Amino acid sequence: MMETLSDQITRCLSHPVFQKVAREAAAIGSNVYVVGGFVRDLLLGRDSKDIDFMVVGSGVELAERLSKYRNFSNVQIFKTFGTAMLRYGELNVEIVGARRESYDPQSRKPAVESGTLEDDLRRRDFTINALCISLNEQDFGQLTDRFGGLKDLADGVIRTPLDPDITFSDDPLRMMRAIRFASQLQFKIDPVTLAAIQRNRERIHIISMERITEELNKIILSSQPSVGFRLLDQTRLLEIVFPELHALKGIEERNGIRHKDNFLHTIKVLDNISPNTDNLWLRWATLLHDIAKPQTKRFDPENGWTFHGHNFIGTKMVPQIFRRLKLPLNEKMKYVQKIVNLHMRPVVLAEDTVTDSAVRRLLFEAGDDIEDLMTLCEADITSGIREKVVRYLQNFALVREKLKEIEEKDRVRNWQPPVSGEDIMAVFNIPPSRPVGTIKSVIKDSILDGVIQNNREEAWQLMLKTGQELGLVPQPGTEVPFNRNENIGKD
Ligand code: CTP
């Protein structure tokens, strides 16, 4: 039998956290409601670990009483804002006093006054987030829907409860949130709300980059991110928050030859990769893989449009973009740079005859990120011609086979040089200097090109030979490596 809406709510409210909040609110004579995203997600059948309670009265007093229970932990009370955050097992609980907000248009800081249930719901962002469920004795479990949120949930519509100019001007981040919800939930934005986003787009400047990027990340992680990016473009927020991506838009034609629209291509690739990875940073790499195409675009009458070096210039753009978007400038960024840098390499391999040495070099450079790189390359096939797609995929399957075969044989994926800099310095009795680097590169290139095997003995012989060619003299007794049969490589 299908569960009705009220059964669904009753089942959910049987969790002890609701009972405790209800009991303590009753004890201080205040009405309390579950509100916002938790209610929306409950009705959509989505799991949520964040619960917002709205109390018509003092949020601080309620939080103080709850903090006496053992199950509530990590209690943080913000007296000035009248809010509190607590943990209950794996749940994040937030308590706010019902508010009425009056805004001074000159100021970014709202003047907050306590208000009624109605006041509080009016000032929320979207009708689907302005639903609440009572925890009060007289109507426990009753759903309040002042702004048609239930219908909008059923129709898949994002709409503001008030005139959208007011809702967005109160908090311009909501423009990004509208687009993020549309992308996450696969909803449409109501045309009046959508037009208001475009009209108010410049107000986004007063929002911190961190908060904007948080929404961008959620769009990127949604199951069909192109929905969000199309809306960002349509509302012209894209050119404000992400000008580099906006610059990918457009098609040029010369001598009857057109190139593709790289913005549409990029968001298609992002959609393609989404079923195969939830790694935010691989998704970022996907979004940025062609970011330098506008800078590198040339028209050559013989070859048509070319974008030579776009991977290289793109790699250099990543830190600027990460810095502006307040994304982490750490190993995550380095990973994105690496994938952007290497994203053409498997394509070249798939088009040419695959030589062992080219595969070895790719394995060496990509290391453990080789799988992610291949996942991007496969998603990067956006041709509308079926035969072409099938052919490319077959070629990539061959590349994957070859990668496996070479890795099993040569173990270069996490390659460590079989002869170290210290070895070279000891053998020739020289300080750290240029010849050490030269010898190391000769050994590395010879292994990757298959001239010598990846083992200490052959590398040792090559070190002696190269050193002597450079005029260096080995110390007596260093003709053979110390462990004759030692094979260096990954197990
Ligand atoms: N809210 C709002 N305006 C904002 C942010 C939040 O009106 N700029 C309100 C909405 O009613 C929202 C609730 O506060 O549902 C909780 O906000 P938040 O936890 O940020 O978002 P959720 O809606 O819960 O969604 P998610 O957890 O996916 O971010």
Boltz pocket constraint, residues with backbone or C-beta under 6 A from the ligand:
constraints:
  - pocket:
      binder: B
      contacts: [[A, 35], [A, 36], [A, 37], [A, 38], [A, 50], [A, 52], [A, 123], [A, 124], [A, 125], [A, 126], [A, 129], [A, 130], [A, 171], [A, 173], [A, 174], [A, 177]]
      max_distance: 6.0
